[in-house]
Amino acid sequence: PVEFYRRTYITDGLKDLLRIALRRFNKQGGEPVIELQTNFGGGKTHSMLALYHLSSGISLDQLPGLDQLCSEEGINSVPRASRAVLVGTAFNPSKVDLKPDGTEVHTLWGELAWQLGGKEGYARIETSDKQQVAPGARALAELFEAHSPCLILIDEWVAYARNLVSKGDLPAGSFDAQLTFSQQLTEAAKQVADALLLISVPQSINEIGGSDGEKACQALKNVVTRI
C-alpha cells in the first residue's frame, strides 16, 4: 500500500473515488455503489487497487499523497475492511471451485461470501450457492454487516455473465439468477452504512464479446445505474 501510493499521482477523478471510500468506511455517507466506466487502459485497475490498498489497515498518515484529502474531509483514519475481489475472467462458471479449507463454491455469490468471511461467511448463503439461486438482499446485507466494513470490487463481470446467457445448466446458475443477484447486491450495499461496491463496466465494444456479451453488458448496466 505504501509503495503504491508513493508511485501514484492522485488525479481529480481518483480523489473523488477516495473521498467516497473514506466517508463510506467511516459511516459518514458517500455513494454505496460506484459504476466505473473507462475505456481499455483508462485506469480502472489502478482505481480499484487504490481502494484495495486504502482499506488494508495501513495508517492513513503512512500513505503518501492522502494528507490534503484527509485534511479536507476531516478524516484521519480508516478501519481495515473485509475485501472481496471478483474478476470475471478468473472464474470458470462451468466448474465448482474447491477452496483450501474444503469449501465448494458454485456461484459468484458463493465466492463473494467466502472471500468476505471464509467458511463462516459462506455458511450464511450456502443453500443459495448450492441451489444456484440468488440469496436475496437481506441475506447479503446481513453478510456485509457481519464482516463490515467491507469493500467489494467487481471487474470483468460481463465476461463472466455472457457465458450464462445461452446456458442454464452450469454450476454458476442461470443468467437470470445472475441479474437478480446484481440487483440484490446493489440493494444490500445501500442498506449497510460502511459497505462499498465498485463495479467496472466496459465502454468499448471490443471488451464486450459478441451478442451474448452485449446482452449481458446492457442488462448489468441497467441494474447498476439504478443505484
C-alpha positions in Angstrom: 0.0 0.0 0.0 2.7 2.5 0.9 4.7 1.9 -2.3 1.5 2.0 -4.4 0.6 5.4 -3.1 4.2 6.7 -3.3 4.1 6.0 -7.0 0.6 7.2 -7.6 -0.4 10.7 -8.8 -3.8 11.3 -7.4 -5.9 12.8 -10.2 -9.2 14.6 -9.5 -11.1 11.5 -10.5 -9.2 9.3 -8.2 -9.5 11.9 -5.4 -13.3 11.7 -5.8 -13.2 8.0 -5.5 -11.0 8.0 -2.4 -13.3 10.7 -0.8 -16.3 8.4 -1.2 -14.4 5.5 0.3 -13.2 7.5 3.3 -16.7 8.7 4.0 -18.2 5.3 3.4 -15.8 3.2 5.6 -16.3 5.8 8.4 -20.1 5.7 8.1 -20.3 9.3 7.0 -22.3 8.9 3.9 -20.9 8.5 0.4 -22.3 6.6 -2.5 -22.7 2.9 -1.8 -22.4 1.8 -5.4 -19.9 3.1 -7.9 -20.0 2.3 -11.6 -16.6 2.7 -13.1 -16.7 3.2 -16.8 -13.4 3.7 -18.6 -12.0 2.7 -22.0 -9.4 -0.1 -22.1 -6.3 1.3 -20.5 -8.3 4.1 -18.8 -7.1 3.4 -15.3 -9.9 1.2 -13.8 -7.5 -1.4 -12.4 -5.4 1.4 -10.8 -8.6 2.9 -9.3 -9.6 -0.4 -7.8 -6.1 -1.0 -6.4 -6.3 2.4 -4.8 -9.4 1.4 -2.8 -8.0 -2.0 -2.1 -4.9 -0.6 -0.5 -6.8 2.2 1.2 -8.8 -0.4 3.2 -5.8 -2.6 4.0 -5.5 -1.4 7.6 -2.4 0.7 7.0 -2.5 4.1 8.9 -3.5 6.9 6.5 -0.6 9.0 7.6 1.7 6.4 6.0 0.1 6.6 2.6 1.8 9.4 0.6 -0.5 11.9 -1.1 -3.5 11.5 1.2 -2.7 14.2 3.7 -4.5 17.0 1.8 -7.6 14.8 1.1 -7.8 13.7 4.8 -7.5 17.3 5.9 -10.3 18.4 3.5 -12.6 15.6 4.8 -11.6 15.8 8.4 -10.9 12.1 8.4 -7.6 10.8 9.7 -8.2 7.1 10.0 -10.0 4.3 8.2 -10.7 0.8 9.6 -9.4 -2.3 7.9 -12.1 -3.7 5.7 -13.1 -7.2 4.7 -12.4 -7.3 1.0 -13.8 -9.3 -1.9 -12.3 -9.1 -5.4 -14.4 -10.7 -8.1 -12.7 -10.8 -11.6 -15.0 -12.5 -14.1 -12.2 -13.9 -16.2 -10.6 -15.6 -13.2 -13.6 -17.9 -12.6 -15.0 -20.8 -14.6 -18.8 -20.8 -14.4 -18.8 -24.5 -15.6 -16.8 -25.8 -12.6 -17.2 -26.0 -8.8 -14.3 -24.2 -7.1 -12.7 -26.1 -4.3 -11.2 -23.8 -1.7 -8.2 -24.6 0.5 -10.5 -25.0 3.6 -12.6 -27.6 1.7 -15.5 -25.2 0.8 -17.1 -25.9 -2.5 -18.2 -22.7 -4.3 -20.6 -22.8 -7.2 -21.7 -19.2 -7.8 -20.4 -15.7 -7.8 -22.4 -15.0 -4.6 -20.8 -18.0 -3.0 -17.4 -16.7 -4.0 -18.3 -13.3 -2.5 -19.3 -14.7 0.8 -16.3 -16.9 1.1 -13.9 -14.1 0.3 -15.5 -11.8 2.9 -15.8 -14.3 5.7 -14.3 -17.7 4.9 -16.3 -20.7 6.0 -18.4 -18.6 8.3 -19.3 -16.1 5.6 -20.1 -18.9 3.1 -22.3 -20.7 5.6 -24.7 -17.7 5.6 -25.6 -18.3 1.9 -24.5 -21.9 1.4 -28.0 -23.1 0.5 -28.4 -20.4 -2.1 -25.0 -21.2 -3.6 -25.7 -24.9 -3.9 -29.1 -24.4 -5.3 -27.8 -21.7 -7.7 -30.5 -19.2 -6.5 -29.6 -15.6 -5.7 -29.6 -15.3 -1.9 -31.6 -12.1 -1.5 -30.7 -8.5 -0.5 -31.5 -9.2 3.2 -29.0 -12.2 3.4 -26.4 -10.2 1.6 -26.8 -7.2 3.9 -26.5 -9.5 6.9 -23.3 -10.8 5.4 -21.9 -7.3 4.9 -22.9 -6.3 8.5 -21.2 -9.3 9.9 -17.9 -8.5 8.2 -18.1 -4.7 8.0 -16.7 -2.5 6.9 -16.5 -4.3 3.6 -15.2 -3.5 0.1 -16.4 -5.4 -3.0 -14.6 -4.9 -6.2 -16.0 -6.5 -9.4 -14.3 -6.4 -12.7 -14.9 -8.3 -16.0 -18.4 -9.2 -14.8 -19.7 -9.0 -18.4 -17.0 -11.6 -19.4 -18.4 -13.9 -16.7 -22.1 -13.3 -17.3 -22.0 -13.7 -21.1 -21.2 -17.4 -20.6 -24.6 -17.8 -18.9 -26.7 -16.1 -21.5 -27.2 -19.2 -23.7 -26.7 -21.9 -21.0 -28.9 -22.6 -18.0 -27.3 -25.8 -16.6 -23.9 -24.6 -15.3 -22.9 -24.7 -11.6 -22.8 -20.9 -11.7 -26.6 -20.8 -12.2 -28.7 -19.1 -14.9 -28.2 -15.7 -16.5 -31.5 -14.6 -14.9 -30.1 -15.6 -11.5 -27.0 -13.5 -12.2 -29.1 -10.4 -12.9 -31.2 -11.0 -9.8 -28.0 -11.2 -7.8 -26.7 -8.0 -9.3 -29.8 -6.2 -8.2 -29.7 -7.7 -4.7 -26.1 -6.8 -4.4 -26.6 -3.1 -5.1 -29.6 -3.0 -2.7 -27.6 -4.7 0.0 -24.7 -2.3 -0.3 -27.2 0.6 0.0 -28.5 -0.9 3.3 -25.2 -1.2 5.1 -23.6 2.1 6.0 -20.0 1.0 5.7 -20.2 -1.2 2.6 -18.8 0.0 -0.7 -19.4 -1.7 -4.0 -17.3 -0.8 -7.1 -18.3 -2.3 -10.4 -16.3 -1.7 -13.7 -18.4 -1.8 -16.8 -16.7 -1.8 -20.3 -17.3 1.1 -22.6 -15.5 -0.4 -25.6 -17.5 -2.8 -27.9 -14.2 -4.8 -28.2 -14.4 -5.7 -24.5 -18.0 -7.0 -24.6 -17.6 -10.0 -26.8 -20.4 -10.8 -29.3 -24.2 -10.7 -28.9 -24.2 -12.6 -25.6 -21.7 -10.1 -24.2 -23.8 -7.2 -25.5 -26.9 -8.6 -23.8 -25.0 -9.2 -20.5 -23.5 -5.8 -20.6 -26.7 -3.9 -21.2 -28.6 -5.9 -18.6 -25.9 -5.3 -15.9 -25.6 -1.6 -16.7 -29.4 -1.2 -16.3 -29.2 -2.7 -12.8 -26.1 -0.8 -11.7 -27.2 2.6 -12.8 -30.5 2.3 -10.8 -28.3 2.9 -7.7 
